[in-house]
Amino acid sequence: MLKIAIAQFNPTVGDLAGNANRIADYAERARAEGADLLITPELALCGYPPEDLLLRADFYRACERELAALASQVHGIAVLVGHPEERKGRCFNAASLFVDGRRIATYHKQLLPNYEVFDEERYFEPGDEACVFTLKGVRCGINICADIWEPGAAEAAHAAGAELLLVLNASPFHLDKHGERTEVLRQRIATCGIPVIYANMVGGQDELVFDGGSFALDSQGREVVRLPQFKDMLGLVHIDGGEPQPGELAPLLDAEAQVYTALVHGVRDYIGKNGFPGAIIGLSGGIDSALTLAVAVDALGAEKVRAVMMPSPYTADISLDDSRQMVKTLGVRYDEIPIGPAMQTYADMLASEFAGLPSDTTEENLQARIRGNLLMALSNKSGALVLTTGNKSEMGVGYCTLYGDMAGGFAVIKDVFKTFVYRLSRWVNRDREIIPERIITRPPSAELKPDQTDQDSLPPYEVLDAIMQAYMERDESPRQIIAAGYTEADVRRVVRLLRIAEYKRRQAPIGVRVTQRGFGRDWRYPITNRYVDEF
C-alpha cells in the first residue's frame, strides 16, 4: 500500500527559508505517520503568486539554494515540492521530486493560465514533457494546477504510463470553487481513467485567499478523501491497488460560512504577514462597518482591534446606541470623536469660497474626509492598519468618498455585494446576537444629511446587485440584462455609474476577493474610456 501525505499549508510569498522549514516539518510529521510521499502546493517554496519577483534572476538563485537546503534536511520520505526554476535563461513553474537529498525528477507546468487573476505567461514558459515516476510500484504522474483545467497535460501523463495523477495547486477561492475543481477533474478522469490526488494551498496573499479543501478522486470520479476548507493541516491518502481508499470526507461549508471564513483568513494574513500590530475600524452604526468589525475580531482577536465612532450632527442616536452595544458585546476598545467642531472649522475656512452656493455633496464628502483623516492619524500613531468598510455594490457605482470612507490599508468587504452583506450579518448572529438586530433591519444610510437613505441615490440593492453581477461578473450586455427583466433606465444608470467610478476604484485599497470577478487583478478597464455600450 502506498501512503501519500498532503501538506495543505499557508506559505508566505518570499519567505523562502520559512516556507522550506514548514515543508521540512510537514515531511517529518508525514514520515512519522508512515507516509511514503509528501505533496506540497504549487510554488510552495516561494509562495503564490510571487508576481514580479519572478523577473529577478537573484530570486531564482535564492530559490535554488533553499531547495537544495530543504532536500538535504529530508530523509526517509519522498517529497514533491512546488518551486520556480530557471534553466538556461528559461523560467518554469516547476515541481521536483526529492528522495534522500537527491532530485529524482522535475516537471514543468504545461498550461499557463492568463485569465481572471492569473498572468503566468508574463513569467513562465510552458513545459512540453510529461513526468512520471514509480513509488512502491505505482506509476505517478505530475500536473500543476491549470494543467487539469483543459485537456492535454493530464492525458500526456496517462500516455506516459501514469496510473495516478498528483496535482499541485494554488487555486484561489471564490464562492463554490470546490465544485468547479472536482468537476474539471472528473472530466480528466473520464478521458484518462486514472485517479487523482489534488493538493491545494491555504491562506491569504494580498487580495487572494486559498481555501485548501484538498481531495482525492478514485478512477470513477468519486470523491473519497476531502480535507477541511481553510485549515492548515497534514492530510493522508491511502492507495491500494492503484486506487485511493475512502478516508476523511470533511463537510463543505455553506455559502455564508465560505465567504465569511475567507474574509477572516484574508484579514488575518494581510495584517499578520505584513507585521501590523492590529486594526482600526471607523464605526458608523451601519451594517457594513458592523460586519467588518465582526470579521476583524474573529481574524485578530478583540485585543488587536480598535473601533472609533465619529458622530456628526446628522448621526442618529440609534447609530451611537447600536455601536456601543456591539463593541461591548465584542470587548474591543472603543472611542468616540465627534466631528462637529472640524465640520464648523471647514465651513468657516471655506465660507468665502462657497458664498452664495447651495450645499451639496461637497459638504457631505468633507464629513467623510474628516473621518478619514482622524482614522489615518490614529493609524500613524499606533501602527495599526485602518480597515475600510465599503462593500462591492458601493465600490462598483462610486457611492463612496475618495480620501474619506475609502481611506485605509485593506478593504475587507470590497468584493461582497450589499445583499450578501445582509446574509453574512444574519449568519454572524446564527448562535447569538453580535450585530445588533436594528443595524440589520433599519434602512441603510450614509447619515451625511438629514433623513438620508442609500436608496435616495441608488436603485434598490437587489436590483443594483443583480445588474452589477450580470454586467461585471458575467460580461452580459445591457441588452441581455434588459431582456432578463430589468428596466432600461436602471440598467443605463448602473452601467454609467460603473464606468465613471473607475478612477475611484483604482485608488481604493485592495481587499479580499470572494467572487469569480472582483474589482482588482481581474478587472482592468481603462479609466479614460469613451466607449458606450449598445442598448
C-alpha positions in Angstrom: 0.0 0.0 0.0 1.2 3.5 -0.9 0.6 6.2 1.7 0.6 9.8 0.4 0.6 12.9 2.6 -0.7 16.3 1.6 0.8 19.4 3.1 -2.2 21.7 2.9 -0.3 24.8 4.3 -0.1 28.5 4.3 3.2 29.8 2.8 4.3 33.4 2.8 5.5 34.9 -0.5 9.2 35.5 -0.5 9.8 33.8 2.9 11.9 31.1 1.3 13.6 29.8 4.5 10.4 29.9 6.5 8.4 28.1 3.8 11.2 25.5 3.4 11.2 24.9 7.2 7.5 24.4 7.1 7.8 21.8 4.4 10.6 20.0 6.2 8.4 20.0 9.4 5.5 18.6 7.4 7.8 15.9 5.8 8.9 14.8 9.3 5.4 14.6 10.5 4.3 12.7 7.4 7.3 10.3 7.8 6.2 9.7 11.4 2.7 8.8 10.1 4.2 6.2 7.8 3.8 8.2 4.6 5.9 7.4 1.6 5.4 10.7 -0.2 4.6 14.3 0.8 3.0 16.6 -1.8 3.1 20.3 -1.4 1.1 23.0 -3.1 2.1 24.8 -6.3 5.1 27.1 -5.8 5.1 26.2 -2.1 8.7 27.1 -1.7 8.3 30.7 -2.6 4.5 31.2 -2.1 1.9 32.1 -4.7 1.7 34.4 -6.6 5.2 35.8 -6.4 4.4 38.2 -9.3 7.3 40.3 -10.4 9.7 38.7 -8.0 9.8 36.2 -10.9 11.5 38.8 -13.1 14.6 38.8 -10.8 17.4 36.4 -11.6 18.5 36.6 -7.9 15.1 35.3 -6.8 15.6 32.1 -8.8 19.1 31.6 -7.4 17.8 32.1 -3.9 15.0 29.6 -4.5 17.5 27.0 -5.9 19.7 27.4 -2.8 16.8 27.0 -0.5 15.5 24.0 -2.4 18.9 22.3 -2.1 19.0 23.0 1.7 15.5 21.6 2.0 16.4 18.5 0.2 19.3 17.9 2.5 17.1 18.1 5.6 14.5 15.5 4.5 15.2 11.7 4.7 13.1 8.6 4.9 10.3 10.1 2.8 9.9 11.3 -0.8 8.9 15.0 -1.1 7.3 16.6 -4.2 7.9 20.4 -3.9 6.5 23.2 -6.0 9.0 25.9 -6.9 10.1 28.3 -9.6 13.0 27.2 -11.8 15.4 28.9 -14.2 17.2 26.7 -16.8 19.5 28.3 -19.3 17.5 31.5 -19.4 14.1 29.9 -19.5 11.8 30.1 -16.5 9.3 27.5 -15.4 6.6 26.8 -12.8 8.1 23.5 -11.6 7.6 20.6 -9.2 10.5 18.5 -8.2 10.7 15.1 -6.5 13.4 14.6 -3.9 14.4 11.3 -2.3 17.1 11.2 0.4 18.5 14.5 -0.7 18.6 13.7 -4.4 16.4 15.3 -7.0 14.8 12.4 -8.9 12.6 14.2 -11.3 11.3 17.7 -12.3 8.1 18.6 -14.1 7.3 21.9 -15.8 3.8 23.2 -15.8 2.4 23.0 -19.4 -0.8 25.1 -19.4 -0.1 28.6 -18.1 -3.2 30.5 -17.1 -3.6 34.0 -18.3 -7.1 34.9 -17.3 -9.0 36.1 -14.2 -6.3 36.8 -11.6 -3.6 34.9 -13.4 -0.9 36.2 -15.7 1.7 33.3 -15.7 2.5 33.8 -19.3 4.3 37.0 -18.2 6.7 35.0 -16.1 7.0 31.4 -17.3 7.4 29.3 -20.4 5.3 26.2 -20.8 6.8 22.8 -20.3 6.3 20.2 -23.0 7.1 16.8 -21.4 5.2 14.5 -19.1 6.8 13.5 -15.9 6.1 10.0 -14.4 7.9 8.3 -11.5 7.4 5.0 -9.7 6.8 4.8 -6.0 6.1 1.4 -4.3 5.0 0.0 -7.7 2.6 2.8 -8.5 3.3 5.0 -11.6 2.6 8.6 -10.6 2.2 11.5 -13.0 2.6 15.1 -12.0 0.4 18.1 -13.1 0.3 21.6 -11.7 -3.0 23.5 -11.2 -4.2 24.9 -14.5 -2.8 21.7 -16.3 -6.0 19.9 -15.3 -8.5 22.6 -16.3 -8.1 21.8 -20.0 -7.3 18.6 -21.9 -3.6 18.0 -22.7 -1.3 17.7 -19.7 -3.2 15.0 -17.8 -3.7 13.0 -20.9 0.0 13.2 -21.7 0.9 11.9 -18.2 -1.5 9.0 -18.7 0.0 8.3 -22.1 3.4 8.2 -20.5 2.3 5.4 -18.2 0.8 7.3 -15.2 -1.6 5.2 -13.1 -2.2 8.0 -10.5 -2.2 11.8 -11.1 -0.7 14.1 -8.5 -1.8 17.7 -8.9 -0.1 20.6 -7.0 -2.3 23.6 -6.7 -2.5 27.3 -5.7 -6.2 27.6 -6.6 -7.7 30.8 -5.3 -11.0 30.8 -3.6 -14.2 32.2 -4.9 -17.7 31.1 -3.8 -18.4 27.4 -4.5 -15.0 26.9 -6.2 -14.6 23.4 -4.8 -17.4 22.1 -7.0 -15.7 23.5 -10.1 -12.5 21.8 -9.2 -14.0 18.4 -8.8 -16.0 18.7 -12.0 -13.0 19.5 -14.2 -11.0 16.7 -12.6 -13.9 14.3 -13.4 -13.6 15.4 -17.0 -9.9 14.5 -16.9 -10.7 11.2 -15.3 -13.3 10.5 -18.0 -10.6 10.7 -20.6 -7.7 9.1 -18.7 -9.4 6.7 -16.3 -6.8 7.2 -13.5 -7.4 8.6 -10.0 -6.3 12.0 -8.8 -4.8 13.5 -5.6 -5.3 17.3 -5.5 -3.2 19.2 -3.0 -4.3 22.9 -2.6 -2.8 25.8 -0.8 -4.5 27.6 2.1 -4.2 31.2 3.5 -4.3 34.8 2.3 -2.0 36.6 -0.1 -2.9 40.2 -0.6 -6.4 40.1 -2.3 -6.3 36.3 -2.9 -7.4 33.7 -0.4 -6.6 30.0 -0.9 -9.2 27.7 0.7 -7.4 24.3 0.9 -10.1 21.6 0.6 -7.5 19.2 -0.9 -9.1 15.9 -2.1 -8.7 12.6 -3.8 -10.9 11.2 -6.6 -10.9 7.5 -7.5 -10.8 6.2 -11.1 -14.6 6.5 -11.2 -14.5 10.2 -10.3 -15.9 9.6 -6.8 -14.6 11.9 -4.0 -13.1 9.5 -1.4 -11.0 12.0 0.6 -11.6 15.7 1.3 -9.6 17.8 3.8 -11.3 20.7 5.6 -11.5 24.1 3.9 -9.4 26.9 5.2 -7.4 24.7 7.5 -3.6 24.5 7.6 -3.0 20.7 8.1 -1.4 17.4 7.1 -3.8 15.0 5.3 -3.3 11.4 4.4 -4.4 9.3 1.4 -4.0 5.5 1.2 -3.5 4.0 -2.2 -4.3 0.3 -2.6 -4.3 -1.4 -6.0 -3.7 1.9 -7.6 -6.9 3.4 -6.1 -7.3 6.0 -3.3 -9.1 4.4 -0.4 -12.1 6.0 1.4 -11.0 8.3 4.2 -12.0 11.5 5.8 -14.6 13.5 3.9 -14.7 16.8 5.7 -18.0 18.6 5.2 -18.2 21.5 2.8 -19.1 24.9 4.2 -22.3 26.6 3.2 -22.1 29.8 1.1 -22.1 32.2 4.1 -19.5 30.2 6.0 -17.3 30.0 3.0 -17.3 33.8 2.3 -17.0 34.8 6.0 -14.1 32.4 6.6 -12.4 33.7 3.5 -12.7 37.2 4.8 -11.3 36.2 8.2 -8.3 34.5 6.6 -7.7 37.4 4.3 -7.6 39.9 7.1 -5.6 37.7 9.4 -2.9 37.0 6.9 -2.7 40.5 5.5 -2.3 42.0 8.9 -0.1 39.2 10.3 2.2 38.7 7.3 2.8 42.4 6.9 3.5 42.9 10.6 0.8 45.3 11.6 0.1 45.2 15.3 -3.7 45.5 14.9 -6.6 47.1 13.1 -8.7 50.3 13.4 -12.2 50.5 12.1 -14.4 53.5 11.8 -17.9 52.5 13.0 -21.0 54.3 11.6 -23.8 52.4 13.2 -24.5 50.8 9.8 -24.3 47.2 8.7 -21.1 47.4 6.6 -18.9 48.6 9.4 -20.6 46.2 11.9 -19.8 43.2 9.6 -16.2 44.5 9.1 -15.8 44.7 12.9 -17.1 41.2 13.4 -14.6 39.8 10.8 -11.7 41.7 12.3 -12.4 40.4 15.8 -12.6 36.8 14.5 -9.4 37.3 12.5 -7.2 39.1 15.1 -8.8 38.8 18.5 -10.6 41.7 20.3 -7.4 42.9 21.9 -5.9 43.8 18.5 -9.0 45.7 17.2 -10.0 49.3 17.9 -13.3 50.8 16.9 -13.8 54.5 16.6 -17.2 56.3 16.3 -17.0 59.8 14.8 -20.6 61.2 15.1 -21.7 64.3 13.2 -24.8 66.4 13.8 -26.6 64.1 11.4 -25.7 60.9 13.2 -28.8 59.3 14.7 -28.9 58.3 18.4 -29.7 54.8 17.4 -26.4 54.6 15.4 -24.5 55.5 18.6 -26.5 53.2 20.7 -26.1 50.2 18.4 -22.4 50.8 18.0 -21.9 51.0 21.8 -23.8 47.8 22.2 -21.8 45.9 19.6 -18.4 46.9 20.9 -19.5 45.9 24.4 -20.5 42.5 23.1 -17.2 42.0 21.3 -15.0 43.6 24.0 -13.0 45.8 21.7 -11.5 49.2 22.6 -14.0 51.9 21.6 -13.7 55.7 21.3 -16.0 58.5 20.2 -14.6 61.5 18.5 -17.3 64.0 17.4 -16.5 65.7 14.1 -18.8 68.7 14.6 -16.0 71.1 15.6 -14.0 70.1 12.5 -17.0 70.5 10.3 -17.5 74.0 11.6 -13.8 74.8 11.1 -14.0 73.7 7.5 -17.2 75.7 7.0 -15.6 78.8 8.3 -12.4 78.3 6.2 -14.4 77.8 3.0 -17.2 80.4 3.7 -15.9 83.0 1.3 -15.2 80.4 -1.4 -18.7 78.8 -1.1 -20.6 82.1 -0.6 -23.9 82.0 -2.5 -23.6 78.4 -3.4 -26.1 75.7 -2.2 -25.0 72.8 0.0 -24.4 69.6 -2.0 -22.2 66.5 -1.9 -19.2 68.8 -1.2 -20.2 69.2 2.4 -21.1 65.5 2.6 -17.7 64.5 1.3 -16.0 66.8 3.7 -17.5 64.8 6.6 -16.2 61.6 5.2 -12.7 63.1 4.7 -12.6 64.4 8.2 -13.3 60.9 9.4 -10.7 59.5 7.1 -8.1 62.0 8.4 -8.8 61.0 12.0 -8.6 57.3 11.3 -5.3 57.7 9.4 -3.9 59.9 12.3 -4.7 57.1 14.8 -3.1 54.6 12.4 0.0 56.6 12.1 0.4 57.0 15.9 -0.3 53.3 16.7 0.9 51.5 13.6 -2.4 49.7 13.4 -4.0 49.3 9.9 -7.2 51.1 9.0 -9.7 48.6 7.6 -12.2 50.2 5.3 -15.8 49.2 5.3 -17.2 49.8 1.7 -19.0 46.9 0.0 -18.9 45.8 -3.6 -22.2 47.5 -4.5 -20.9 50.9 -3.3 -17.4 50.5 -4.8 -19.0 49.5 -8.1 -21.0 52.6 -8.6 -18.8 55.1 -6.8 -21.1 55.5 -3.7 -18.0 56.2 -1.7 -15.7 59.1 -1.0 -12.0 59.3 -2.1 -9.8 60.0 0.9 -12.8 59.6 3.1 -14.5 56.3 3.7 -12.1 54.8 1.1 -9.1 55.9 3.2 -7.3 52.9 4.7 -5.0 50.0 4.1 -7.3 47.0 3.4 -10.9 46.8 2.2 -12.4 43.8 3.9 -15.8 43.6 2.1 -15.0 45.3 -1.2 -16.0 42.1 -3.1 -19.1 41.4 -1.1 -22.4 42.7 -2.6 -24.7 44.6 -0.2 -27.4 41.9 -0.4 -24.8 39.4 0.7 -23.6 41.7 3.5 -27.1 41.2 5.0 -26.8 37.4 4.5 -23.4 37.4 6.3 -24.7 39.5 9.1 -27.5 37.1 9.7 -25.0 34.3 9.7 -22.8 36.0 12.2 -25.8 36.2 14.5 -26.7 32.5 14.0 -26.0 31.5 17.6 -26.2 34.8 19.5 -26.7 38.5 18.7 -23.3 40.0 17.8 -24.5 42.6 15.3 -27.5 44.4 16.9 -30.7 43.4 15.1 -31.6 47.0 14.5 -28.4 47.5 12.4 -29.6 44.7 10.1 -33.2 45.8 9.8 -33.0 49.6 9.6 -32.7 51.2 6.1 -29.1 51.8 5.2 -27.9 55.4 5.3 -24.6 57.3 5.0 -26.0 59.8 7.5 -24.4 62.8 5.8 -27.5 64.9 5.7 -31.0 64.8 7.4 -33.2 61.8 6.7 -30.8 60.4 4.1 -31.1 56.8 2.9 -28.9 54.9 0.3 -32.0 54.4 -1.9 -32.2 58.2 -2.4 -29.2 57.9 -4.7 -29.2 54.2 -5.8 -31.7 51.6 -7.1 -32.8 49.1 -4.6 -29.8 46.9 -3.7 -31.4 43.7 -5.0 -31.7 45.4 -8.4 -28.3 47.1 -8.3 -26.5 43.9 -7.3 -28.3 41.8 -9.9 -27.4 44.3 -12.7 -23.8 44.5 -11.5 -23.4 40.8 -11.3 -24.7 40.4 -14.9 -22.6 43.2 -16.3 -19.4 43.0 -14.3 -19.1 39.3 -13.3 -20.7 37.6 -16.3 -19.9 40.2 -19.0 -23.5 40.3 -20.2 -24.5 43.2 -22.5 -27.1 45.8 -21.4 -29.4 44.3 -24.0 -29.2 40.9 -22.3 -29.8 42.4 -18.9 -32.8 44.3 -20.0 -34.2 41.2 -21.7 -33.9 39.4 -18.3 -36.5 41.8 -16.9 -34.6 44.9 -15.6 -35.7 48.3 -16.7 -33.7 50.2 -19.3 -33.5 53.2 -17.0 -32.0 51.1 -14.2 -29.5 49.4 -16.5 -28.4 52.6 -18.1 -27.9 54.2 -14.7 -25.9 51.3 -13.2 -23.7 50.8 -16.2 -22.9 54.5 -16.4 -22.1 54.7 -12.7 -19.9 51.6 -13.0 -17.9 53.2 -15.8 -17.4 56.7 -14.3 -16.3 55.3 -10.9 -13.3 53.5 -12.3 -10.9 56.3 -11.3 -12.1 55.9 -7.7 -11.7 52.2 -7.6 -8.1 52.4 -8.9 -7.3 54.4 -5.8 -9.0 52.1 -3.3 -7.1 49.7 -1.1 -7.0 46.1 -2.1 -9.4 43.7 -0.4 -10.4 40.0 -0.2 -11.6 38.5 -3.4 -14.6 36.1 -2.8 -16.4 36.2 -6.2 -15.4 35.0 -9.6 -14.5 38.5 -10.6 -13.6 41.3 -8.2 -12.5 44.9 -8.6 -8.8 44.0 -8.6 -6.5 41.8 -10.5 -9.2 40.5 -12.8 -10.9 43.9 -13.6 -8.8 46.0 -15.9 -11.0 48.6 -17.6 -9.4 51.9 -18.8 -10.1 55.0 -16.7 -10.0 57.2 -19.8 -12.7 55.5 -21.8 -15.3 56.8 -24.2 -16.8 53.5 -25.3 -20.6 53.4 -24.9 -22.3 50.0 -24.6 -25.0 49.1 -27.1 -28.6 49.2 -25.7 
